[in-house]
Amino acid sequence: MRNKILMSALVMAGCIGLTGCSDFLDAENKSNVESEKYFMSEEGFENLSTTPYFKLRAIYDGDPVNLFISGTDLYEKGRSNYADAALATYKNLNAENKTLLNFYKACYDGIQQCNTVIDYANKGAAGSNVQKRLNEAKFLKALYYYLLTQQFGGVPVSDSYITSVMTSFPRKSQTEVYGYIINLLKSVETANALPEEDHTGRVSMRAVYNLMAKVYLAWGWDTGTTANDDGSNLAVTDRTYFGLAAQYADKAIAGKTPSLSFSDMWDVKNDNNDDILFAIQYTRGISGQDETTTGNKQMAHFGNYYNDDLPETKYTDSQFPASEKLIYLFEPGDERFDGTFMVSQLRSYMSWYTEPVTDKTEILYYFPAWYTNLSTLDKYNTSAEGHKTTNVYSTSDPCIYIKVSINKRTGKITYTKSEQRYSVSRTQTSQTICVRKFDDYESKRNTTKGVSFHNIVLAHLTESYLMAAEAYYMAGDEPLSLQRLNVVRERAKAEKLTSYASYKRHYSDGTANSYNNGSGIGNVPFETNLDPIDVILDERARELCGEYYRWMDLRRTKRLVSYNVKHNSGVTSADDMKGPDGRIRWFRPLPQDVINLNGAISEKDQNPGYVAASTDGE
C-alpha cells in the first residue's frame, strides 16, 4: 500500500493542485471531461484518494516544520544559527514570513485535495472502497484544520470543492473551527467505515480517536481556562472538553500497552508497527527513484555538523540541537536517552546499527549523559582499544571534554581535558550529541538531506497515553492521570512516580554543580512540587523528542512565554514576545498575502501581537 500511495500521489500531484499564493483557494481546471470521467472510475478515484496523504509531506518535510519546534525550550540554535531566526526568537516575526506562508498554503492545498475526494465520492465515484476513502479524506481535512488552528487560531473554512476562483473567505473564530473539525470527525465515527486499526499508512479509527483527543484537549485549554496575558495565574473554568479529550485518548489507546521497547518502536525496520497509529509513508526501491533526493529530512535535524571529511558520517543540517533543558530532563535508568541520542558515534556512523560493536570498534565521539560520573571521564580513552582516539564531550553544563590530537609523524596521541559551556559545544562542529531516533541506516548520504525513507510518525500509542494523562488531570482526575503517565515511564524503565509531587526536575545552573563531579547527582540542582502539567510536559519532551509537537504543546498549555523566557537563549524577557501593539504573540501572524488577497479579511483581523499600534482597537 505504501508504494501505491506514493506512486499514485506522484501522478496526481502533477494534475491536481493550487496554482500559487495569489489564488490560495483556487481550484484546478475542472473543464477537462476526460479527467472528470477518469476520477469517477474506480482506478481514478483510488488514485485521487492518495493525494491528500501525499500533501502532508509539504508540511512535515519542508520549512514548515520550523513552526512546530522553533521558539521553544527544547531546541536551540546550532552551528548554522537558527533555521528561522524570527520564529525562534519572536523578534522581527511578521506577516511577511515565508515559512508561515508556505505552511498556510500547504494546509489549504491539502484541504482542497480532501474536498476533491469528498466531492467525487458524493457524486457516486465507482469502487468498493468509496466510503472508506471519503472518511479518510474527512480525517485528513480535520488534521489540516487542526494544524491551522494551533498556529493561527481562527481561519477561513472551505467546506466544499471549489470550481472557480474565489477570493472572499471570512475568518471563522477558533471555537467555530474546532466545532467544524469535531463535526467532521464525528461523522467519520458515526459512519464506522474505517478499520479499527491499520498499519499500511491509511487512516484507522484509532487515528481518528487520537485526533479527536488532540482537538478536544486544545479546545479545553483555549475556552475552558483563563490566564494573564503572559500565561500566569492559570485557572480552569470548564472541564467539559478535557473530559471528552480523556475519553477519546482512551479510545485511541484501546486498552493496549506498548508492545515494543522505545528503540524498537523507532527502528526503521519496524515502520508501521502495532504501536504506530498514523504515519506519512516513504518507500525505498521504486523504479526510477533517486534515493538521495526523494526521501525525507527528519533524521538530518536535531544535530550538528560532523565533518564532511568522513563521508560515512550522517549528514546533519546543524539545526535544532538539544537545549540544556532537554538534556537534563533525561534521568538515570531511562532507556530513552540511549534510544533518542547517538551516545557513541562510530567513525562509520550507520555501522552502529549494522555491525557488532566490540572493544576494538573505533568510536569517533562519545557523548556521556549529564548524570555520568564525569570525575572519571578521562579513563574512557584507556578503557578499550577502540576508545584511544575518541573525542569525548559530556552533555552536562558545563561540558567536560577530552580532545584528542595525533602527531602525524610519530603517531603519539595527546589528550587535552577541559570544560566549556554546553552552549559553546552546541554551536561547534562535532561537539554535541545528535538525535538518532529517526535514523534510516539504509540511507545513502547526500548533502540534500532528503535521504531517509523512515516514515514520519504523526500519532502513536504512548503519545495517546500522554494526552490522556494531560486530559485526565485537567478534567480533575489526578489518579487516572498519573496512571496513564506511568505506563509511558514504565516502558522506558524510568522510575514510577508515586505522585506528581515526587517528581524531580534536574537542571543546569551554569556552574560545576550542574554535573556529577563524583559525589553523585544529588549535588545537581533540582525542583520538586511542580505543577502536574509541567511534569507531563517534561514527559512529553522525553518521549516525543524530535517529533513535531513542542510549540503547539507550549501554546496550548499557556507555557509558551514562561518556558521561552527561562530556557530559550534567544528570548530574554516576555517583552521579546510582544508585538507593536504590546500584546503577547500567542499565535503566528496570518500571512500578509492572505490578508491582501482575501476580500473577507482585513488588517484588523490580524492576530494580537502583529497589529500596528496605530490601528489596534480601531
N, C-alpha and C positions, 0 to 999 in steps of 0.2 A: 504493500500500500504506500510505503514511503516513496518508492520510485514513481508510482503513479501520480501521487500528489505533486512531486517535483516536476516531472515531465509535463503533466497537464498544465500546471501553473505557468511553466515557462512558455508554453504555447499561448495560453490565454493572456499572459502579460503583454504579449505583442498586439493583441486585438481588442483588449478591454482596458480602460484606464482613463484617468483625468488628464487633461491636456496641460495644466500648469496652474500657477498660483493666481493668475488673473481671472480664472474661472474655476475656483476651488471646489465647486459642486456641479460643474458642467457634466453632461452625460456624454457617452460615446455616440457616434452616429448610428442611430438605430434604423436607418432607412435601407440598410442592406438586407434585402429579403432573404438571400441565401444564409446569412448569419442568423437571422431570426429563425429560419427553418432548422438550421443545424442545432441551435441551442434548445429547441423544443424536442429534439431527438434524444434518445437515451444516452448515446455516446456524448453528444454535445453538452447535455445538461450535466453529466458526470464530470466532464472536463471543466465546465463552468463552475461547478461547486467547489473545486480545489483552489480557485483564485483568492477567495478571502483568507484562506490559510496562508497562502504564499505571501500575501501582502503584509503579514506580520513581520516578515524579515526586514522590511524597510524601517521598522521601529526598533527591533531588538538586535539588529546587526548593522547599525549605522550610527551617525552622530546623535540621534535622539536618545540613545542610552545615557548620554550625559545628564539628561533631565532626571533620571532615576537615581543617580549616585553622586553627582556633583553637589557641592554646598551642603555637606552632611558632616557628621562626626567621625565617620569610619574610613574615608578615603581622602588622601591628601595629594598635594602636588608632588610630582616626581622630577626626574632629570629634565624632562621636556616641559616643565612648568605645568599649568593646568590644561586640560583638554579644551575647556571653555572657561576662561577666567571670570567672565561676567556671571555665569551660572554658579561657579564655585564660591565666589566672594560676595555676590549680590551687588557689588559696585558696578556701575555702568550697565546694569542689566536693563534693557529697554525693549520696546515692541519691535525693533528692527532686528533682533537676534535671529540669525539664520537657522540655528538649531531648533528654536521654537517653531519657526515657520515650517521647517521640514517635518517636524513631528505632527503638527496640526494637519498639514497636507496628507501625510501618510495615514493618519487616523481616518480622515474623511474619504480618502481613496479606498481604504478598507471597507468603510461603511457603504460607500457606493457599490462596491462589488457584492456586499451582502444583500443590499437592496435588489441588485440584479438577479441574484439567485432566488430570492424570495418572490420576485415578480414572475419569473419563468415558472417557478413551482406552482404559484397560484393560478397561472394561466393553463395549467394542465400538461406540463412537460412529461415526456414519456419516461418509463422506468420503474422498477420495483423499489428503488431507494429514495424516491422523491421526498417523502415525508421526513426521512432521516436527514437528507441534505437541507431541507427547509429549516429544520430545527437546529442543525449545526450552524447555518447562516445566522439565525436569530441569536444564538450564543455568541458567535464571533462579533456580531454587531453590538451586543451588550458589552463585550470586552473592550471594543474600541471606545465606546462611550464612557465606560468606567475610567479608562486611562485619561480621557479628556477631562472628566470631572475632577480628577485628582490633581491635575496640573493647572487647570484654568477655572475651576468652579463651574458655573453655568455656561452652556454653549448652545449654539443652534442645533435643532433636531431635524434631521432629514428622514422622514418616515416612509418615503416611497421612492421607487426607481424614477430617476429624472430623465426625461426625454427631450428637454430643451434647456437652453441656457437660463439659469435662474440666479439672480443677484440680490435677492431680498429674503434673508432668513433671520427672523428675530431671535435674539438670545433668550433661552429659557433659564430660569433660576436653577441653581444646583439641586434643590429639592425636586423640582419638576423633572429634571433629567434622571435623578435617582429613581423616581417613580416610574418613568418610562423604561428604564433598564430592568427594574424588577418585574414590570408587567411583561416584558419580552421573555424574561427567564421563567416566569410563572406559566406563560403559555407553553414553553418547552416542557416544563414539569407536567403540566396537565396533558399534553399530547402523548407523553410517555412513549415516544417513537425511538428514543436513543437507548443503546445498551447501558446497563448499569456500569460496566467497565469497558474500556477499550485501550489496548496497548499497541495500536498501529498508527497513531497520530490523529485519529478522528476524535471528535468530542464525545464524551460519555456523560451519563447523568451525574457521576461523582464530580466531574469537572464543572458541571452546571451548578451543583450544590456548593462547590468551593467558591465559585464566582459570586453566588448569591450571598454567601457569608461575607465576602470582601465588601460587597456593596452595602449590605445592612450594617456592617461594622463601621464603615466610613460615614454612612448616613446617621448612625447613632452619635458619633463624635461631632459631626457638623451641626446637628439640630438638637441633640439631647444633652449638650454640655455648654457651660458658659465659662469664660475666662477673660482676663485682662487682655489688652491688645498684644502684649508680649507673651501671652500664654500662661501667666501666673494666676494664682487664685482660681484654679480649676474647680468647677462644681458640676455634678451630674444632676440634670433636671428631668430627664425622661429616660428610662431604661428599656423601653419597648423594643427598639431596633437592636439593642445589644442582645436581648433575649432571642430574637429571630436569628441574629448572626450566630449565636451559640448553637441554636437548633440546626442550622444548615451546615455549620462546620462539622457537627457530629454526623450529619448525613453524608458528608464528604468522607469522613473517617470510616464510616460504615462498619464500626466495630473491629476494625483491623489495627494491628500494631505493626511497626516496621518489620519487614521480612529480611532485610539486608542490613549489614553494617553501613555506617556513613560512607566509608571509602568505596565499598562495593556498589552502593546505590549510585555513586557518581562515576563509576568506572565506565568508560566509553563502550566497553564490550557488553555492558548491561543496559544500554539505551532502551527505553520503553519497558523497564522492569515493573513489577507489580506495585512498587511504591510511588511511581510517577503517574500523576493524574492527567497531565496535558503538557505537550512539548512541541516546539517548532521542529519539524523534521529536516534532517540533512542526510544524504545518501552518497557514499563514495562509490565510484566504479561505473558510473553511467557512461555509455559510449559518447566519445567526443568531449568529455568533461575535462576541464583544466583544474586539477586538484590544487593548484597554487593560487587560484583566484575565486573559485566558486563555493568555497566553504564559508564559515563564519569566523568572526574575530574574537569571540568571547575569551578564548584561552590566552590571547595576547594582551588583555587588560590586566590590571591588578599586579603589576610587577615593574621591573626596571630593565635597564639595558644590560645585557650580559656579554657584550663583546663579539663583534662580527668576525673576529679572527678565528672564532670557533663555530664553523658552520653547522655543527651538530648540536649547538645550544639553541634552546627555544627562543624564537624572536618575540620580543615584547615591545610595547609602544611607549614605555616609560610613563604611563599614566595610571592613576588611581592606586598607588602603593598603599599598604595598610597604615593607618594612623597609629600613633602611640596608644590611643584608647582601645582600638580594635585589638592590637597585640596583647594588651594587658587583660582583656576580657577572658582569654583562654586560661583555664585553671589546670593545675596538676592532675593527671589521670584522665583528662578529657581527650578522647581519641580524635576529636575534630581538629586539634592543632596539626597533627601529622596528616590527617585526611584532607585538610584545607590547603596547607602550605608545603612547598618543596623544601624540607628542612635540610636534607643532604643532597646537594646538586652535583651530579656526576659530570665529568668532562663531556661525555655524550649524554645530554640531558634526558632524552627519552629512554636510554638504556636502563634507567631506574625501574621502568615498567617491564622491560622485555628481557633482561638478563639477570641472573642471580648476583646479588651484591655481597661480596666477601670482604675480608680484611685487606685483600690486595686490590680491590676496586678503587680506582683513583677518584677521590672526592675533590671536586673543584672548589666548592664553597660549602660551608656548614653554618647554619643559622639556628643556634640553640634558642629554646624558649626563654622568656624573661625569668622564669622561675628555676631554671637550671642553676646548679651550684657553680657560679661563674668564677669563684675564687680558685678553682682547679682547672679552668678552661685551657691553660697552656699545656696541660697534659694530653689534650686531644691529639696534637700533632705527633706524639710518640706512642699513641695507643694502638696503631695499626700501620701496616706498610703503606696502605693507600691514603693515609692521612698526612704523610710527610710534607706534601706541598699544598695542603688545604688552607685557604684563606678563611678565617673564622670571624663572623660578625654576629654578636648576640643581638637578640631582638629587645633587649632591655633599653631603658633610657636612664642614664647614658648608656651608649652601646660600648661594650668591651670588645675590642677586636685584636686579632693576631694576623698581621700581614706578612706574607711570605715573599722573599726575593731569592732568586737563584743566580749565582755567578755563572755566566755562560761559559767562561773559560775553565773554571775549576770545578763547577758543579756544587760548590758549597751553598748550603741553604742557611739563610738568615731569617730569624723570626723577630718581628717588631710588635710588641704588645702595648696597646694604649687604649684610650677611650675618647669618644666624641658623642655629641648629642645625637639621639636617634634621628632627629630632623635632618642632620647632615648626612647620615647614612642613607636616608630615604631619597635623597636627591643626587646620590653619587652612583656612578657606574658600578654594577656588580656588588653593591654593599648592603642590599636589603632583600629580604625574603620575598618570593613571589607566590601567588596562588596557583596551585596545581589542580584544583578541584575540577576544572573544565578541560584538562589536558586530553588531547586526542593523540595518542602515542603512535598512531599510524600516519600522522600528517607529514607532509613534505614542507620543510622550512622554506619560507619565502617572505621577503620584506613587505609584501602586500598585506600580510597578516591574515588574509581570508583563507586559511588552510585547514581549519578544523571542521570535521564532519560530526562532531559531538552535538547531539540535539541541544537546543536551548530550552531548558525546562521552565515552564511558567506556573505549574501547580504540582505539588506533591504532598504526600501523606503527612510528614512532620510539619510542613507549613500549615496544613489544616489544623493540626493539634495546637500550634501556636496561636492561630486565630481563635480557636476555641478557648484557650487559656485567657486571652485578652477579653473576649466577649463575655465569658462567664464572670470574670472579675467585674467588668463594667455593669453587668446585669445584677450584681450583688451576691454572687455565689462564689466566695473565695475558695472553699474546699475543692469544688469541682475544677476551678481554675488551676489550682496548684497540682491537682492530679493530672490534668492534661499536660501541663508543663513538664512534670516529672517523667512522663512517657518519653519525651524528647531527650531529656537529660540521661535517662537510663540507657537508651540506645547508644549514647555517646560515651558511656561509662563515667559520666560526671556524677559527683556526689548528689544523692537525692536530697531535696530540700524538705525539711520538716515544717517550714513556714516561710513565707516571703521575708519575714524579718531576719531569718537565719542566714540569708544570702550575703556574701561578702563581695564587694566590687573593689578589686585592687586597681591602683592607678599609679602613673608616674608623677613624681613631684619635681622632676628635673635634677635630682641630686643622686649621689651614690646610694642613698637609702631606697631608691627605686629598683635596685636589682639585688639579687641574692649574693651577698658578699661572704657567704659561708656560714652565716648564723641562722639560715632558714628563711623562708619567705615571710615569716611572721613579722620581720622588720620592715616589710614593704607596706606603705600606706594603704589603707582600705577604708571603705564606707560600709555601714550596715544600716538597717532600718530604712531602706529605700522604699519609695512608693512602689507597690507591686507592678505598676505599668512600666517603671524603669527597669525592674528585674526582667519583665517579659521582653522589653526592647533589647536588653543585653543578651537574652537567649536567642532572640531573632538575629542579632548581629553574629553570633557564633554559628548558628545553624544555617543561616541564609547568606553567609559571607559571599560577596561577588554576585549574588542574584540581584535582580533589578527592583528592589523594594524600598531602600532606605529613605530616600527623600519623601516618598509617599507615607512611609511609617511615621516620620517626624512631623510632617504636616498634619496627618490625621490625629495624632495623639497630642498635638499642640506643644511638642518639644522642639520644634524647628528653631526657634530663637535661642532658647537656653542651651541646647546642645551645640549649636554652632558657635555661640559666644564662648563657651567653655572649651571646645575641642577642635574648632576649625581655625587653623593659623591665619587664614585669610579674612577672618571676621574678628574685630577687636571689641565691638560693643553692639548692642541692639540697634544703635543708630546706623550702623553699616547696612542694616536690613530694612531701613526706611527709605521711602522714595521722596520726591519733591513735595508731595502733599503731606509729609510727616507720618504716613501710615506704614505699618509693617507689611512687608511683601510676603504674605502667606501663600499667594498663588503666583504663577508665572503670568507675564502680561499677554493679553491677546495680541497676536501678530498684527503689525500695522497694515499689512496687505489685506488682511481680513476686514479691518475697520474701513479701509479705503474702498474696498470693492463690494462690501455687503451693504446695500442700501438701508437695511433694517438695524444697523449697528453704527453708533457714533462714538466719538472720543469720550463722551460721558459714560459709556458702557464699559470703559476700561477698568481693570481691576485696581483696587486700592493699592497705593504704593507706586503706581505708574501714571497717575493722573497729574497733570501740571497744576501747580498750586493755584494759578490764576483761574482755572476752570473748576476746581474742586467745589462741589456744592452748588454750582450754578443750576 
